[in-house]
Amino acid sequence: MTTRAASSTLVTLRGGSFRFGSDAFYPEESPQREVAVADFAIDSTAVTNARFADFVYDTGYVTVAERPLDPADFPDATLDSLDPGGLVFVPTRTPVDLRDWRAWWHWRPGADWRHPRGPGSGIRGFDDHPVVQIAFADACAYAAWDGSRLPTETEWEFAARGGLDGATYAWGDEPQRPGELRANTWQGRFPYANSGANGWVGTAPVGSFPPNGFGLYEMTGNTWEWTADAWTADHRDVASCGCGPGGGAGASRVTKGGSHLCAPEYCLRYRPAARSPQSEDSATSHLGFRCARDV
């Protein structure tokens, strides 16, 4: 049965201590350690196309993927490749070497939040899907307009666990079963065969999968989500720098949650402890965000 959230609401969470990270999977998730978070509130769903459209209509904001690229930032690129755009996932036709992400990620001039897969694509009929092709600055700009902020990595992970401290997944320790999917992840052989999660190949409408113990939807799967924290190689020095200046060109932030492209043989990252670096100026077809607020 599909569970649908009509719209995102702020869910207030009482803070506390929890086991942050994991020593059982990828090295960047370790060392697992006890951390504490204060009370905070977080969106029950990712920001949707409709909500982001309201922001753009109200402010006239132009996203990073829509802005002309500065040749000075890309000294080795040809001018023909400096058209605005974003990275788009394109499934391969046959098995490929999973060590080479360039086999399925392609730069598409004209890809942006209104055209997530490039020219010819669109979001008509996808109002309730999570907005994608969002760079870090775009998420920060929306949050400022909304009177909110991006969650820290520790807040995000605390929220994703839904009260299941130390559990492998947002729903417990057992992997997903085909007949009872709890997250929108790749179903088949990555990156060439995907039957879709509950029929969704690509993003699903927010609220399509069961909420976690805190009533939050798609905290894992569907889309990766930006956090306020600068990327660190492990959990020893995690610290939030908010939406302030980052580390300049090539600086990366922590993203959490995995996406509809995560498959166990390639990316077992649809788990609360999982994390991935993303350059601040990147916009991709599987990256969005949700907002948080102080309490």
Steps between C-alpha positions, in 0.01 A plus 500: 500500500628849417506758776467857372585823683270774370758772563812558703464613858759588760546222751651606832745250643616486857879476498717247675802275462537231235761284330622705205650319200591138446809281510338227288485648149699777327809655665370858487217401737738411781585521778158448651467717808245636742384854419225726625264731314276774637129527430427599139232478234534349153282473190302178477590472130755629256424833334281435196493652153185690595653651813818595318295657220324719759841620619620577146175679414522711814868593471603461136787280616720341233659170600866414455419256218334785306789746528771539236823333605810709565784384270749595773362219714553245221838575344522160328154506348403614153256789469246265339477306830435806718128527432289489819381153595526210741590134533237254381483127565468295180469122542743292301383234258721224636712427811795737540795546732344637820824679583437755223205723586540684169337202329159610634541867600497753216524879493188639334490868398152626578439263790355688797222469755232564237666257257660240729613269219592777257321670210176325412435386856278685744315494829141536383303245700788463747408775746519261796837349404814623676672784319840397357788665312548710814847629592594586858448875451152433362401301808637775725311770309172310531556440871562871562177588316316236701633632833679173561843348444662178386534223759843409633628152427439388859146644500426335168622160615320527834178579313550223244538236769149572626591391852667172392840572649774298329270325252638434153203646314239763578252216559722254690775251428339284231561587131213591274288222356363536143141469614537747786722786390570768760707730278529601137821326390628327187319173425709282271856501369673837517536702279317336211186319627253658740140384542424791733404518866124457529486600135715812528806511276666822610357721772169418668252753641590597855315285750485198269683275745424436867621761752760424764433503873500881509247534218762607245477380140779382267783577737681229301456430131328718240756786501823587674461806725735788577610567857668810642826320580827521310626161387743314723675173422354335810292579808779631718471868411139547391399864544236716338591821323142570396431687179800727548796509263636159418846399398495667159499329160464126540392517865271216601213457746357188659196352330290231667239237428586335172262513206295303250833409336637314802549125448665262750769388255608858434369747759355359822443852628125510560582486871499775767874466566598522133650823368651628179696809393350734242668808358305812592453606140367162384144446384389148416183313410488318837588776749254712699452619858270560795508777759532521877444765768619573848255443782 
